Amino acid sequence: MGTNIGGVDGDRPAPVSTGRATAGTQAGSGGAAPAVAEPSSVHITESAGQLAALEPVIRRLPAVDDARVAAVRSAIEQGTYTVSPDDIADHLMQFEQSLEALGAQE
């Protein structure tokens, strides 16, 4: 049993007309609707495949690294936590370059 949302059957995709006559039909002939060719394969990019493989691993990781939070909290309380603007800038640049490389792959 499929779902019906807005007149579309959830079990089958709705036919799509390109407005072109296909073999065996003539545009405007009043006959049956032209057959719609279904795709024979789907291509998934390498990046998408890697993301799909990483998803279960990421789901098992904790949302927060409690040990890291405790270490930073302790350093702040002791006055030994330092912020390095150069390190922050370097990490931001690495992040931007990673995003740019991902965009160039697709």
C-alpha beads as a LAMMPS data file, in Angstrom:
LAMMPS data file: protein, C-alpha beads

106 atoms
105 bonds

1 atom types
1 bond types

-500.0 500.0 xlo xhi
-500.0 500.0 ylo yhi
-500.0 500.0 zlo zhi

Masses

1 110.0

Atoms # bond

1 1 1 0.000 0.000 0.000
2 1 1 1.533 3.307 -1.098
3 1 1 1.019 6.790 0.112
4 1 1 -0.902 9.363 -1.835
5 1 1 0.304 12.891 -1.373
6 1 1 -1.229 15.606 -3.488
7 1 1 -2.552 13.090 -6.031
8 1 1 0.816 11.393 -6.542
9 1 1 1.023 7.667 -5.853
10 1 1 3.958 6.907 -3.544
11 1 1 4.672 3.524 -5.174
12 1 1 5.297 4.796 -8.690
13 1 1 6.784 8.020 -9.997
14 1 1 4.316 10.183 -11.878
15 1 1 4.873 10.146 -15.655
16 1 1 6.644 13.167 -17.037
17 1 1 5.850 14.472 -20.486
18 1 1 8.589 16.175 -22.477
19 1 1 6.148 17.465 -25.065
20 1 1 7.884 15.388 -27.777
21 1 1 6.393 12.548 -29.754
22 1 1 8.065 9.204 -29.147
23 1 1 8.341 6.199 -31.422
24 1 1 4.920 4.800 -32.149
25 1 1 3.032 7.945 -31.125
26 1 1 2.304 11.183 -32.866
27 1 1 1.985 14.473 -31.009
28 1 1 -1.653 15.494 -30.908
29 1 1 -2.886 12.115 -32.187
30 1 1 -5.282 11.799 -29.287
31 1 1 -3.905 8.324 -28.572
32 1 1 -2.328 7.021 -25.409
33 1 1 0.207 9.157 -23.582
34 1 1 3.762 8.661 -24.865
35 1 1 5.897 6.187 -22.963
36 1 1 8.456 7.744 -20.652
37 1 1 11.929 6.243 -20.719
38 1 1 13.081 5.257 -17.253
39 1 1 16.720 5.794 -16.332
40 1 1 18.717 2.581 -16.437
41 1 1 21.379 3.633 -13.944
42 1 1 22.231 6.244 -11.358
43 1 1 25.707 7.669 -10.916
44 1 1 26.806 8.560 -7.392
45 1 1 29.899 10.710 -7.113
46 1 1 32.917 9.442 -5.228
47 1 1 32.394 12.176 -2.625
48 1 1 28.802 11.064 -2.047
49 1 1 29.975 7.476 -1.644
50 1 1 32.584 8.529 0.912
51 1 1 30.004 10.545 2.847
52 1 1 27.623 7.584 2.855
53 1 1 30.390 5.349 4.213
54 1 1 31.274 7.869 6.935
55 1 1 27.706 8.407 8.114
56 1 1 27.472 5.312 10.377
57 1 1 30.882 6.084 11.883
58 1 1 29.870 9.660 12.666
59 1 1 26.572 8.537 14.187
60 1 1 28.512 6.448 16.740
61 1 1 30.685 9.383 17.852
62 1 1 29.580 11.394 20.871
63 1 1 28.220 14.852 20.110
64 1 1 30.611 16.395 22.648
65 1 1 34.112 15.312 23.635
66 1 1 33.664 15.515 27.419
67 1 1 37.388 15.029 28.098
68 1 1 38.312 17.942 25.821
69 1 1 35.660 20.172 27.397
70 1 1 36.975 19.342 30.881
71 1 1 40.572 20.081 29.830
72 1 1 39.652 23.464 28.319
73 1 1 37.472 24.355 31.298
74 1 1 40.326 23.505 33.675
75 1 1 42.835 25.548 31.662
76 1 1 40.493 28.550 31.662
77 1 1 39.922 28.276 35.431
78 1 1 43.676 28.047 36.044
79 1 1 44.406 30.966 33.716
80 1 1 46.620 28.841 31.474
81 1 1 44.344 28.745 28.428
82 1 1 45.808 30.830 25.635
83 1 1 44.310 31.792 22.315
84 1 1 46.632 31.969 19.334
85 1 1 45.244 34.181 16.565
86 1 1 47.779 32.679 14.156
87 1 1 46.574 29.132 14.900
88 1 1 42.952 30.180 14.462
89 1 1 43.745 31.864 11.134
90 1 1 45.701 28.805 9.950
91 1 1 42.852 26.451 10.816
92 1 1 40.285 28.706 9.133
93 1 1 42.404 28.754 5.962
94 1 1 42.751 24.956 6.028
95 1 1 38.994 24.628 6.412
96 1 1 38.324 27.008 3.509
97 1 1 40.822 25.165 1.303
98 1 1 39.139 21.851 2.145
99 1 1 35.751 23.263 1.177
100 1 1 37.180 24.669 -2.053
101 1 1 38.725 21.285 -2.923
102 1 1 35.386 19.546 -2.300
103 1 1 33.608 22.027 -4.573
104 1 1 36.167 21.487 -7.333
105 1 1 35.671 17.691 -7.253
106 1 1 32.026 17.923 -8.275

Bonds

1 1 1 2
2 1 2 3
3 1 3 4
4 1 4 5
5 1 5 6
6 1 6 7
7 1 7 8
8 1 8 9
9 1 9 10
10 1 10 11
11 1 11 12
12 1 12 13
13 1 13 14
14 1 14 15
15 1 15 16
16 1 16 17
17 1 17 18
18 1 18 19
19 1 19 20
20 1 20 21
21 1 21 22
22 1 22 23
23 1 23 24
24 1 24 25
25 1 25 26
26 1 26 27
27 1 27 28
28 1 28 29
29 1 29 30
30 1 30 31
31 1 31 32
32 1 32 33
33 1 33 34
34 1 34 35
35 1 35 36
36 1 36 37
37 1 37 38
38 1 38 39
39 1 39 40
40 1 40 41
41 1 41 42
42 1 42 43
43 1 43 44
44 1 44 45
45 1 45 46
46 1 46 47
47 1 47 48
48 1 48 49
49 1 49 50
50 1 50 51
51 1 51 52
52 1 52 53
53 1 53 54
54 1 54 55
55 1 55 56
56 1 56 57
57 1 57 58
58 1 58 59
59 1 59 60
60 1 60 61
61 1 61 62
62 1 62 63
63 1 63 64
64 1 64 65
65 1 65 66
66 1 66 67
67 1 67 68
68 1 68 69
69 1 69 70
70 1 70 71
71 1 71 72
72 1 72 73
73 1 73 74
74 1 74 75
75 1 75 76
76 1 76 77
77 1 77 78
78 1 78 79
79 1 79 80
80 1 80 81
81 1 81 82
82 1 82 83
83 1 83 84
84 1 84 85
85 1 85 86
86 1 86 87
87 1 87 88
88 1 88 89
89 1 89 90
90 1 90 91
91 1 91 92
92 1 92 93
93 1 93 94
94 1 94 95
95 1 95 96
96 1 96 97
97 1 97 98
98 1 98 99
99 1 99 100
100 1 100 101
101 1 101 102
102 1 102 103
103 1 103 104
104 1 104 105
105 1 105 106
